[in-house]
Amino acid sequence: MKTLLRVVSRVGKAGAPRSFGLGHVFMALYYIDENVRMSRENLGIRLGLGGGAVKSLVSKLRESSLVRTLKGGNILSDEGLKIVRGLRSVIPAISEISVRNLSTGKTNVAAIIRGVDRKSLDPIAIRDDVIRAGGTGATTMFFDGNSIKVPSVYDDLATISSIDVKTLTELKLRKDDIVVIAGGTNQQVASVACATAITAFLSRQPY
């Protein structure tokens, strides 16, 4: 997390990043990792950023030694790969998902948080962080190995929506996984808002 925070700091040749935040940095690293190499233009489309903002973001990523720019696109550096592997051990993926009762926006994305004590879970704070980041809402739940629970709402999601349970089961949940479903007006907004809220949540954890 300290490395990601350094990317969005005001220090460096790329100047003050006023048009992107921690969620954009997080998703940029994931997208580059998933595609191996990405052009600045494609990265901007995936993140919902304009040309100037994505140029500044890539400059900050290079400045932090997380990416290298080659002919045809940007790739993760060895340090970038190391950081992403560490992130994926805690947050395996953030991807679009189709849910009914758990939907909070036109488009929804799901993120799994793994290896974090669920006692530190604050669904309201996560929802508020998603909304502050431009999303339309969020639902946070956890898997106890047998059922999916929504704190203070459902002890067992299956009693409310077996369809949503089936969809979440396809994420290959492990016991004690935390799941955040964030909504937005489109996938770019929902993904960045979700990533922003999760990185804020992880930043509050005592590592």
C-alpha positions as a printed Julia matrix, in Angstrom:
207×3 Matrix{Float64}:
   0.0     0.0     0.0
   2.87    2.37    0.74
   4.08    1.95   -2.83
   0.66    2.79   -4.26
   0.37    5.81   -1.99
   3.74    7.0    -3.28
   2.39    6.97   -6.83
  -0.4     9.38   -5.94
   1.81   11.65   -3.87
   2.51   15.18   -5.06
   6.24   14.6    -5.19
   7.91   13.87   -8.52
   8.51   14.99  -12.06
   5.0    14.06  -13.18
   3.51   16.77  -10.99
   0.51   16.69   -8.69
  -2.0    13.99   -9.71
  -5.26   15.88   -9.39
  -7.29   13.79  -11.84
  -6.6    10.24  -10.65
  -6.46    8.51   -7.3
  -5.45    5.34   -5.54
  -8.22    3.32   -7.2
  -6.95    4.28  -10.67
  -3.4     3.25   -9.72
  -4.61   -0.07   -8.35
  -6.71   -0.91  -11.42
  -4.0     0.28  -13.83
  -1.56   -2.26  -12.37
  -4.17   -5.02  -12.58
  -5.12   -4.19  -16.16
  -1.5    -4.09  -17.33
  -0.85   -7.38  -15.54
  -3.88   -9.05  -17.13
  -3.03   -7.84  -20.63
   0.77   -8.12  -20.29
   1.14   -4.93  -22.33
  -1.25   -1.99  -22.67
  -1.12    1.21  -24.66
  -1.77    4.46  -22.85
  -4.92    4.93  -24.92
  -6.39    1.54  -23.97
  -5.47    2.06  -20.35
  -7.29    5.4   -20.37
 -10.4     3.75  -21.82
 -10.39    1.0   -19.18
  -9.93    3.53  -16.37
 -12.26    6.19  -17.73
  -9.45    8.77  -17.81
  -8.69   11.43  -20.41
  -5.42   11.7   -22.29
  -3.74   14.14  -19.92
  -4.71   12.21  -16.79
  -3.59    8.83  -18.07
  -0.31   10.34  -19.31
   0.32   11.7   -15.81
  -0.62    8.35  -14.26
   1.75    6.39  -16.47
   4.52    8.9   -15.75
   3.99    8.42  -12.01
   4.03    4.63  -12.41
   7.32    4.86  -14.3
   8.7     7.28  -11.74
   7.9     4.74   -9.01
   9.62    1.99  -11.05
   6.4    -0.02  -11.4
   6.07    0.02  -15.19
   8.26    0.31  -18.25
   7.12    1.85  -21.52
   8.12   -0.07  -24.62
   7.14    0.15  -28.25
   3.48   -0.84  -28.36
   2.6    -0.25  -24.76
   3.37   -0.35  -21.06
   4.45   -3.43  -19.14
   5.03   -4.11  -15.47
   8.61   -3.88  -14.26
  10.05   -6.57  -11.97
   9.11   -4.37   -9.03
   5.64   -3.85  -10.48
   5.15   -7.59  -10.87
   6.22   -8.11   -7.27
   3.76   -5.49   -6.05
   0.87   -6.91   -8.1
   1.57  -10.46   -6.89
   1.41   -9.19   -3.34
  -1.83   -7.33   -4.03
  -3.41  -10.36   -5.69
  -2.64  -12.5    -2.65
  -5.04  -10.23   -0.74
  -7.34   -9.09   -3.58
  -7.38  -11.84   -6.24
  -9.55   -9.89   -8.67
 -12.06   -7.13   -9.25
 -14.47   -8.05  -12.02
 -17.92   -7.24  -13.37
 -20.7    -9.35  -11.92
 -24.42   -9.74  -12.54
 -26.46   -9.76   -9.32
 -30.07   -9.03   -8.38
 -30.7    -8.38   -4.7
 -27.13   -7.21   -4.15
 -27.11   -4.74   -7.04
 -26.38   -1.12   -6.14
 -25.93    0.37   -9.6
 -26.39    0.06  -13.35
 -23.18   -1.96  -13.42
 -21.76   -3.97  -10.53
 -18.29   -5.32   -9.84
 -17.19   -7.79   -7.2
 -13.92   -7.85   -5.3
 -12.64  -10.55   -2.99
 -10.55   -9.6     0.03
  -8.59  -12.55    1.41
  -6.63  -13.06    4.62
  -8.05  -10.03    6.44
  -9.77  -10.33    9.83
 -13.46   -9.75    9.19
 -13.84   -8.28   12.68
 -12.28   -5.13   11.24
 -15.01   -4.99    8.6
 -16.98   -1.74    8.43
 -19.55   -2.07    5.63
 -20.8     1.49    6.1
 -17.3     2.96    5.71
 -16.72    0.88    2.58
 -20.06    1.99    1.1
 -19.31    5.62    1.89
 -15.83    5.35    0.32
 -17.35    3.85   -2.84
 -19.84    6.71   -3.11
 -17.16    9.34   -2.47
 -15.14    7.77   -5.29
 -18.05    8.18   -7.74
 -19.81    4.84   -7.28
 -23.51    4.44   -6.52
 -23.32    2.11   -3.53
 -21.82   -1.07   -2.14
 -22.71   -4.24   -0.28
 -20.11   -6.02    1.83
 -20.42   -9.65    2.97
 -18.31  -12.58    4.06
 -18.21  -16.32    3.43
 -17.98  -18.51    6.54
 -17.27  -21.67    4.58
 -20.92  -22.66    4.33
 -23.01  -19.56    3.77
 -22.64  -15.96    2.63
 -23.53  -13.46    5.31
 -24.34   -9.77    4.92
 -23.55   -8.22    8.33
 -26.63   -6.85   10.13
 -28.79   -7.71    7.11
 -28.78  -11.42    6.13
 -27.42  -14.34    8.16
 -27.64  -16.45    5.03
 -27.98  -14.84    1.61
 -29.43  -18.09    0.23
 -32.7   -17.42    2.05
 -33.11  -14.21    0.06
 -31.52  -14.85   -3.32
 -30.29  -18.27   -4.42
 -29.4   -16.73   -7.8
 -26.96  -14.26   -6.22
 -25.45  -17.06   -4.13
 -24.9   -19.15   -7.25
 -23.23  -16.19   -8.97
 -20.95  -15.53   -6.0
 -20.08  -19.23   -5.7
 -18.6   -19.03   -9.2
 -15.98  -16.67   -7.76
 -14.49  -19.74   -6.0
 -14.74  -18.25   -2.55
 -12.62  -19.56    0.3
 -13.59  -19.7     3.97
 -13.37  -16.25    5.62
 -13.25  -14.36    2.29
 -14.74  -10.87    2.36
 -16.69   -9.86   -0.76
 -17.44   -6.28   -1.77
 -19.94   -5.61   -4.54
 -19.83   -2.01   -5.73
 -22.16   -0.31   -8.17
 -21.6     2.45  -10.69
 -22.95    4.01  -13.85
 -20.55    1.86  -15.89
 -17.81   -0.71  -15.35
 -15.0     1.87  -15.29
 -16.67    3.9   -12.54
 -17.7     0.85  -10.5
 -14.25   -0.76  -10.72
 -12.31    2.36   -9.74
 -14.75    3.17   -6.92
 -14.51   -0.38   -5.6
 -10.71   -0.35   -5.76
 -10.61    3.03   -4.03
 -12.77    1.79   -1.15
 -10.82   -1.43   -0.74
  -7.43    0.26   -0.72
  -8.77    2.7     1.88
  -9.99   -0.25    3.95
  -6.67   -2.06    3.69
  -4.78    1.1     4.56
  -6.57    1.07    7.89
  -5.48   -2.48    8.7
  -2.66   -3.09   11.23
   0.0    -4.82    9.15
